């Protein structure tokens, strides 16, 4: 049975405590009614749970309360056992199907993805369902999710396991043979920028200011995905205002190389002229759970800005505000989907891209498949291929406007450099993967012809795929 906590103690503790009340009252009642031995009084109190009242004693208030409350406890216990047994059997029955999925989470109401093409999904809370073919672990903290995985690791060896990450970065995770990590905040951030699609309407000669409010894990993902996806012209100029009281990103990436005319500025939430900066922003991204008052204030202050606020639950009060420039993003219905977690098309594209690259380099062994090659990659290299595939969709859109091939290759190189800088790589004369040193971390024009050709091949391949 599930033992969820309430105020630091398992709920079962309070249930057992409540169930003992009739026993205590019954024992005291029988003692008061004349029972000479406490063991007889206790026996009589236990009998009350079975609707059996010892008639040898006169009634009193304690006995009267006990004889009515004890049967209620008995009935509640029977119903609870029946409910648990029904749930237990139901989970086992659904898990025999080849497409069965067990989702472990603290609150299954936050999971809104459809079962999809006939998937048999169960939500067992923390009760392990060993027969489910796919196992999704999505507790409220990464620590809980990974502990649950470790506790059931031996039973999960033959299963497909998906673990949602809320705090840890996918690219820094240790590889586990049968585990796929799902970067929740990263997915929210990528979907946000695809929703905004700055590259579709932005003009190279214009400057843009984007203010990101919130420097927590989601805010950092929003900024990083912006740096990787908002690349549309060689001469572009975007200023990112990163606003919040968490200095982790600015400290860790103090030597970050932007590689073009973009810039990043850091501000604390108590900045003196913060309102003016927000007013002058083209886009304001609220990358945290903000209050209704905060959203209203932003809508009033930034009436000329496009405001995107994080709203994991749909149907909130902010949706009824009359500000036309307010847009919600990051809903659970959008993020927790069958496609995102189980069948990620983007990962499949990244696997194919890696396979094609290995094939072009003549590094494939006989019988190699895209899946077998993918398993050989570290978390960093997997994430690198995913980022490349993600940006490939943007490059295809830019190609439709007859953009110069060399400029597009340069944009791809800037994205590649930024990705490496974000993952703590730096330039060096000799490459060393263990020390995260790469010889190509420099401007596109400083690369030799052979290295430039690699980026041009990426563009040509994308062009050919569109024909």
C-alpha positions in Angstrom: 0.0 0.0 0.0 1.1 3.6 -0.5 2.5 5.4 2.5 2.4 9.0 1.5 3.6 11.6 4.0 1.7 14.3 5.8 3.5 16.9 8.0 6.6 14.7 7.9 4.9 11.5 9.1 3.3 8.7 7.0 -0.5 8.9 6.7 -0.6 5.2 7.8 0.6 6.4 11.2 -2.5 8.6 11.7 -4.8 5.9 10.4 -3.4 3.3 12.9 -3.7 5.9 15.6 -7.4 6.6 14.7 -8.1 2.8 14.5 -6.8 2.3 18.1 -9.2 4.9 19.6 -12.2 2.4 19.9 -9.9 -0.1 21.4 -8.7 2.3 24.1 -12.2 3.6 24.8 -13.6 0.1 24.9 -10.9 -1.1 27.3 -11.5 1.8 29.6 -15.3 1.4 29.3 -15.2 -2.3 30.3 -12.9 -1.5 33.2 -15.3 1.2 34.4 -18.2 -1.2 33.9 -16.7 -3.7 36.3 -14.2 -5.8 34.5 -11.7 -7.1 37.2 -8.9 -8.0 34.8 -7.5 -5.7 32.2 -7.0 -8.6 29.8 -10.7 -9.3 29.9 -11.4 -5.6 29.2 -8.9 -5.7 26.3 -10.5 -8.8 24.9 -13.9 -7.2 25.0 -12.6 -4.1 23.3 -11.1 -6.2 20.5 -14.5 -8.1 20.1 -16.2 -4.7 19.4 -14.4 -4.6 16.0 -16.3 -7.7 15.1 -19.7 -6.3 16.2 -19.6 -8.5 19.3 -20.6 -6.7 22.5 -20.1 -8.5 25.8 -23.4 -8.4 27.6 -22.1 -9.1 31.1 -21.4 -5.4 31.7 -23.6 -2.4 32.0 -23.3 0.3 29.4 -21.4 3.6 29.9 -20.5 6.5 27.7 -17.0 5.1 26.8 -18.5 1.7 25.8 -21.3 3.4 23.8 -18.8 5.4 21.8 -16.5 2.4 21.3 -19.3 0.0 20.1 -20.3 2.5 17.4 -16.9 3.6 16.3 -15.2 0.1 16.2 -17.5 -1.3 13.4 -16.7 1.9 11.4 -13.0 1.2 11.7 -13.6 -2.4 10.7 -15.7 -1.4 7.7 -13.1 1.2 6.6 -10.3 -1.3 6.9 -12.2 -3.9 4.8 -12.9 -1.2 2.1 -9.3 -0.1 2.2 -8.1 -3.6 1.7 -10.6 -4.2 -1.1 -9.6 -1.0 -2.8 -5.9 -1.9 -2.5 -6.5 -5.5 -3.7 -8.6 -4.2 -6.7 -5.8 -1.7 -7.6 -3.1 -4.4 -7.2 -4.9 -6.8 -9.5 -5.9 -4.1 -12.0 -2.3 -3.0 -12.3 -1.0 -6.5 -12.8 -3.7 -7.2 -15.4 -2.8 -4.1 -17.4 0.9 -4.8 -17.1 0.7 -8.0 -19.1 0.2 -6.1 -22.4 3.2 -5.5 -24.6 2.7 -1.7 -24.6 2.1 -1.4 -20.8 3.5 1.6 -19.0 3.8 2.2 -15.3 4.1 5.9 -14.2 5.4 6.5 -10.7 4.7 10.0 -9.4 3.6 11.9 -6.3 0.4 13.2 -7.9 -0.9 11.5 -11.0 -3.2 14.5 -11.7 -0.2 16.4 -13.1 0.2 13.8 -15.8 -2.1 14.6 -18.6 -0.6 12.9 -21.7 -3.0 10.6 -23.6 -2.5 6.9 -23.4 -1.8 7.1 -27.2 -2.2 4.3 -29.6 -3.7 1.7 -27.3 -1.1 2.1 -24.5 -2.1 0.5 -21.2 -1.0 3.0 -18.5 -1.2 2.6 -14.8 -0.4 5.1 -12.0 0.7 3.1 -9.0 2.2 5.9 -7.0 5.2 4.4 -5.2 4.0 0.8 -5.4 6.4 -1.0 -7.9 4.7 -2.8 -10.8 7.4 -5.2 -12.0 5.6 -6.5 -15.1 5.0 -3.2 -16.9 7.2 -3.1 -20.0 8.0 0.6 -19.8 8.6 2.3 -16.5 8.4 6.1 -16.1 9.7 7.7 -12.9 8.5 11.3 -12.4 8.6 12.1 -8.7 8.7 15.7 -7.5 12.5 15.7 -6.9 15.3 14.1 -8.8 16.6 12.6 -5.5 13.3 10.7 -5.0 13.2 9.5 -8.6 16.8 8.2 -8.6 16.4 6.6 -5.2 13.3 4.8 -6.4 15.3 3.6 -9.4 18.2 2.4 -7.2 15.8 0.6 -4.9 14.2 -1.4 -7.8 17.3 -1.4 -10.1 17.6 -5.2 -10.2 14.0 -5.6 -11.3 14.3 -2.9 -13.9 17.2 -4.4 -15.8 15.0 -5.9 -18.6 12.7 -2.9 -18.8 12.7 0.4 -20.7 13.1 3.0 -18.0 12.4 6.8 -18.4 13.4 9.1 -15.6 12.2 12.8 -15.6 14.8 15.3 -14.5 13.7 18.5 -12.7 17.0 19.7 -11.2 19.9 17.7 -12.8 21.3 18.5 -16.3 20.8 15.7 -18.8 24.2 16.2 -20.4 26.0 15.6 -17.0 24.3 12.4 -16.1 26.1 9.0 -15.8 25.0 6.6 -18.5 22.7 3.7 -17.4 22.2 0.9 -19.9 18.4 0.8 -20.1 17.6 4.3 -18.9 16.5 7.3 -20.9 16.5 10.6 -19.1 13.7 13.1 -19.9 14.8 16.8 -19.4 11.6 18.4 -18.2 12.7 22.0 -17.9 14.7 21.7 -21.1 11.6 20.5 -22.9 9.6 23.4 -21.5 12.2 25.9 -22.6 12.6 24.4 -26.2 8.8 24.4 -26.6 8.6 28.0 -25.5 11.1 29.2 -28.1 9.4 27.2 -30.8 6.2 28.9 -29.7 7.8 32.3 -29.9 9.8 31.4 -33.1 11.8 34.6 -33.1 13.7 33.5 -36.2 10.6 33.7 -38.4 10.0 37.4 -38.1 13.2 38.9 -36.7 15.2 41.2 -38.9 19.0 41.1 -38.8 19.3 44.9 -38.8 17.0 45.3 -35.7 18.0 44.9 -32.1 15.9 42.9 -29.6 15.8 42.8 -25.8 14.6 39.7 -24.0 14.1 39.8 -20.2 14.1 36.5 -18.4 12.6 36.7 -14.9 13.8 33.9 -12.7 17.3 32.5 -12.4 16.4 29.0 -11.1 16.7 25.8 -13.0 13.8 26.7 -15.4 15.2 30.2 -16.0 18.7 28.8 -16.7 17.1 26.4 -19.3 15.1 29.2 -20.9 18.3 31.3 -21.3 20.4 28.4 -22.6 17.8 27.2 -25.1 17.5 30.8 -26.2 21.2 31.0 -26.9 21.0 27.7 -28.9 17.9 28.4 -30.8 17.6 32.1 -31.4 20.2 32.2 -34.2 18.8 33.6 -37.4 21.4 36.0 -38.9 25.2 36.7 -38.8 24.7 40.3 -37.7 21.9 39.8 -35.2 21.9 41.6 -31.9 19.8 40.3 -29.0 20.3 41.4 -25.5 19.3 38.9 -22.8 18.5 40.4 -19.4 18.8 37.6 -16.9 16.9 38.8 -13.7 16.9 37.1 -10.3 18.8 36.5 -7.1 20.5 33.2 -8.0 24.0 33.9 -9.3 24.9 30.3 -10.2 24.7 30.7 -14.0 26.7 33.9 -14.1 29.4 32.4 -11.8 29.7 29.0 -13.6 29.6 30.7 -17.1 31.6 33.8 -16.3 33.9 33.2 -19.3 31.0 32.3 -21.7 31.8 33.2 -25.3 28.8 34.6 -27.1 30.4 34.4 -30.6 28.3 37.1 -32.2 26.6 40.5 -31.5 24.3 39.1 -28.8 25.0 39.9 -25.2 23.9 38.7 -21.7 23.3 41.1 -18.8 22.7 40.0 -15.2 20.4 41.9 -12.8 19.1 41.2 -9.3 15.4 41.5 -8.6 16.0 44.6 -6.5 17.7 46.5 -9.3 16.9 50.2 -9.1 15.8 50.7 -12.7 14.4 47.2 -13.2 10.9 48.4 -14.2 12.4 50.6 -17.0 14.4 47.6 -18.3 11.2 45.5 -18.4 9.3 48.2 -20.1 11.9 48.4 -22.8 11.9 44.7 -23.4 10.5 43.2 -26.6 9.8 39.9 -24.7 9.4 39.2 -21.0 9.7 35.6 -20.0 8.6 34.7 -16.5 10.6 31.5 -15.8 9.2 30.7 -12.4 5.8 30.2 -10.7 4.7 33.8 -10.3 1.7 35.0 -8.3 -1.4 36.5 -9.9 -0.3 39.9 -8.5 3.1 39.6 -10.2 1.5 38.7 -13.6 -1.0 41.6 -13.3 1.8 44.0 -12.5 3.8 42.9 -15.5 0.8 43.1 -17.8 0.3 46.7 -16.6 3.9 47.8 -16.7 5.0 46.1 -19.9 2.1 47.0 -22.1 4.3 47.1 -25.2 6.1 43.8 -24.5 5.1 40.3 -25.3 4.9 38.5 -21.9 5.1 34.7 -21.5 4.4 33.3 -18.0 5.0 29.8 -16.7 1.7 28.0 -16.0 2.0 24.2 -15.5 -1.8 24.0 -14.8 -4.2 25.2 -17.4 -7.4 27.1 -16.5 -5.8 29.4 -14.0 -7.1 32.9 -13.1 -4.4 34.6 -15.2 -6.1 33.3 -18.3 -9.0 35.6 -17.6 -6.9 38.8 -17.5 -7.7 41.3 -20.3 -4.1 41.9 -21.3 -3.7 40.8 -25.0 0.1 40.5 -24.6 0.0 37.7 -22.0 0.6 34.1 -23.1 0.9 31.0 -20.9 3.5 28.3 -21.6 4.8 25.1 -20.1 1.5 23.4 -19.4 1.6 19.7 -18.2 -0.6 18.8 -21.2 2.1 20.2 -23.5 5.1 18.7 -21.7 4.0 15.3 -20.4 3.0 13.7 -23.6 3.4 10.2 -25.0 5.6 11.6 -27.8 7.9 13.6 -25.5 8.5 10.9 -22.9 8.3 7.5 -24.7 8.6 8.1 -28.4 10.7 11.2 -28.7 10.9 12.0 -32.4 13.8 14.5 -31.7 15.9 11.8 -30.1 15.2 9.5 -33.1 16.4 12.2 -35.5 19.5 12.7 -33.3 20.2 9.0 -33.4 20.0 9.0 -37.2 22.2 12.1 -37.5 24.9 10.4 -35.3 24.6 7.2 -37.4 25.0 9.2 -40.7 28.0 11.0 -39.3 29.7 7.8 -38.2 29.0 6.3 -41.6 30.4 9.3 -43.5 33.6 9.0 -41.4 33.9 5.3 -42.1 33.7 4.5 -38.4 30.8 2.0 -38.5 31.4 -1.6 -37.7 29.6 -4.4 -39.5 26.0 -4.8 -38.4 25.9 -1.5 -36.6 22.5 0.2 -36.2 21.6 3.7 -35.2 20.5 2.3 -31.8 23.7 0.4 -31.2 25.8 3.5 -32.1 23.6 5.7 -29.9 24.3 3.5 -26.9 28.0 4.0 -27.2 27.7 7.8 -26.8 28.1 9.6 -23.5 25.3 11.8 -22.1 27.1 14.9 -23.4 27.4 13.6 -27.0 23.8 12.4 -27.0 22.7 15.9 -25.9 25.0 17.4 -28.5 23.3 15.5 -31.3 19.8 16.3 -29.9 20.7 20.0 -29.9 22.0 19.8 -33.5 18.8 18.0 -34.6 16.6 20.6 -32.8 18.4 23.5 -34.5 18.2 21.7 -37.9 14.4 22.4 -37.9 15.2 26.1 -37.6 17.8 26.0 -40.3 15.3 24.4 -42.7 12.9 27.4 -42.0 15.8 29.8 -42.7 16.6 28.0 -46.0 13.1 28.6 -47.3 14.0 32.3 -47.4 17.0 31.6 -49.7 19.6 32.4 -47.1 23.3 32.2 -48.0 24.7 28.7 -47.3 27.9 30.0 -45.7 26.0 32.2 -43.3 23.8 29.3 -42.3 27.0 27.2 -41.8 28.3 30.0 -39.6 25.1 30.0 -37.5 25.4 26.3 -37.0 29.0 26.7 -35.9 28.0 29.5 -33.4 25.3 27.1 -32.0 27.9 24.3 -31.7 30.4 26.6 -29.9 27.7 27.9 -27.5 26.6 24.3 -26.7 30.2 23.4 -25.8 30.7 26.5 -23.7 27.4 25.8 -21.9 28.8 22.3 -21.1 32.1 23.8 -19.7 34.3 23.2 -22.7 37.0 25.7 -23.6 39.4 26.4 -26.5 42.9 24.8 -26.6 45.6 24.1 -29.1 45.3 20.4 -28.5 42.0 18.6 -28.1 41.4 16.7 -24.9 37.9 15.4 -24.3 38.5 14.5 -20.6 39.6 18.1 -19.9 36.9 19.4 -22.2 39.3 21.2 -24.5 38.5 21.6 -28.2 40.5 23.2 -31.0 37.5 24.4 -33.0 36.0 26.6 -30.3 36.7 29.8 -32.2 35.0 32.1 -34.7 33.9 30.5 -38.0 36.3 32.7 -40.0 39.3 31.4 -38.0 38.6 27.8 -38.8 40.6 26.1 -41.5 38.8 25.1 -44.7 38.4 21.5 -43.7 36.6 22.4 -40.5 34.4 25.0 -42.2 33.4 22.2 -44.7 31.9 20.2 -41.9 29.4 22.9 -41.1 28.7 23.4 -44.8 28.0 19.7 -45.1 25.3 19.9 -42.3 23.6 22.7 -44.3 23.8 20.8 -47.6 22.4 17.7 -46.0 19.4 19.6 -44.6 18.9 21.2 -48.0 18.8 17.8 -49.7 16.3 16.5 -47.2 13.9 19.3 -48.2 13.9 18.4 -51.9 
